[in-house]
Amino acid sequence: MKLVINQNPVEMTLEDERTVRDLLDSLEKWAHQQGQVVIGALVDGRVATAESEAIGLDRVGLVELETVAQDKQLGARLGIVAEYLILASRAVSTANIPLLNDLHSEFGPIRESLDGLGLWNAAERADLEKPWNTETVKDVLQRLSARVLERQEMLVAPRLPLSRTLGVLATQLQGLDTLPLLWQRGQDKLAVEKVLGLVTVLEDLDRIAPLALESAGNSFSWIDFRNSVQPFLAEVRQALETEDFVLVCDLIEYELAPRLQACHDTLSPDFSLDQP
């Protein structure tokens, strides 16, 4: 059996290791002693899975590991997940069935990473449990890859995504006063799109703001703010389902918009795109 770590062949004397899992356990302990962490493992050219890890070492020709310094683990992990999601999205778009089958069989570690990073929701998770041959799956993969790349960016420049999203929020708030008129004119679709746009911005902020605020040492309590708007947001969703558009307008005008404007005005001075 040949062992390669970070593309370099390594000589290793086996002791009690009998299976691939035994070997990986030993190598993870060794990496930790070196201030490193294992972020990827291939067994005979394929991503290590529970099935392949149970294989005896006498049946394996090549084990490849990638390690990084412990303080670089998150960035490296995000990079692997982003590369996988982008490749999977392209494979769906081009109907590359052999590649899709390979990627789908290697989805387990990516699923665990997305769970650990909190970068997807239950609906997206359910969509990716279905066959990977639909536009819905492609859309989910593209959304997730954008989200992962955004998190990568936040490691380097934590202010930037929040600054951009606050700019989008300002634009959304400016158009809310036209909602009653749109519904009066029967332009229901456009009105609903505006409301859903506001909901999307709130979801983006909920994902971006906590890390950005912590990185900047800002004392704004995102949890308190989120708790203050969630009840009204839930009422808006319910009112949309029942097509009670008068209630939607009232909730946005008197409850959501003032809170969102106050949040924007509080955070914008510290998270302007002009800030270093």
C-alpha positions, 0 to 999 in steps of 0.5 A, a space after each residue: 500500500 502506498 501512502 501520500 500526504 499533501 501530494 508527497 509519498 510517505 513511508 509508514 510502518 504499520 502497527 495495529 492498523 488493519 483497515 482503512 479506518 484504523 489507518 485514518 485514525 492513526 494519521 489523524 492523531 499524528 496530524 494533530 500532534 503536528 498542529 495539522 488536521 486532516 481535511 480530505 482522504 482518498 482511497 484508491 482515488 475515491 473519497 473515503 466513505 464508511 464502506 471503503 473505510 472498512 476495507 482491509 489495508 491488504 486490499 488497498 493500493 493507495 491512500 491519499 490525505 490532505 492536511 492543513 494547519 489547524 487555524 486554516 481548517 475552516 477556510 480549507 473546508 469551505 474551499 473543498 465544499 465550494 469546489 464540489 458544489 460548483 462541479 456538481 452544479 455544472 454536471 447537472 447543467 450538462 447532464 453529465 450522468 457518469 460524473 453526477 453518479 460519482 459526485 452523488 456517491 461522495 456526497 456524504 462528507 459534503 453533507 456533514 460539512 454543510 450540516 456542521 457549517 449551518 449553510 443549508 436549510 431542511 428544504 434544501 437538504 430534502 431536495 438534495 436527497 432526490 435524484 440529481 437530474 432536475 432544475 431544482 437540484 441545480 438551483 439548490 447547488 448553485 445557491 449553496 455554492 454561492 453561500 459557501 463562497 460568501 462564507 469564505 469571503 467573510 473569513 478574509 473581509 468579514 465586513 464586506 458581505 454585511 455591507 452589501 446586504 445592508 445596501 440591498 436592504 436599503 433598496 428594498 425598504 425604499 420600495 415598500 411604500 408602493 405595496 398598497 398601490 400595487 395591490 389596488 391596481 391588481 399587480 399582485 405578482 409584483 407586490 408579492 415579489 417585493 415582499 419576498 425580496 424583503 424576506 430574502 434579505 432578512 434571511 441573508 442578514 440572519 446568515 451573515 450578520 452574527 459572524 460579521 458583528 462578532 468579527 468587528 467587535 460590534 455590540 449590536 445584539 443580532 439575536 434580540 433583533 431577530 427575535 423582535 422581527 420573527 413573530 411579524 415575519 411569521 404573520 406576513 408569511 401566513 397572511 400571504 398564504 391566505 391572501 390577506 394583503 391588507 394585513 401584509 401591508 399593515 404588518 410591513 408598514 407598522 411593524 417590520 419596516 420601522 424595525 428594519 430601518 432602525 437596524 439599517 441606520 444603526 449598523 450602516 455607519 460601522 459597515 459602510 462599503 467605504 469602511 476599511 
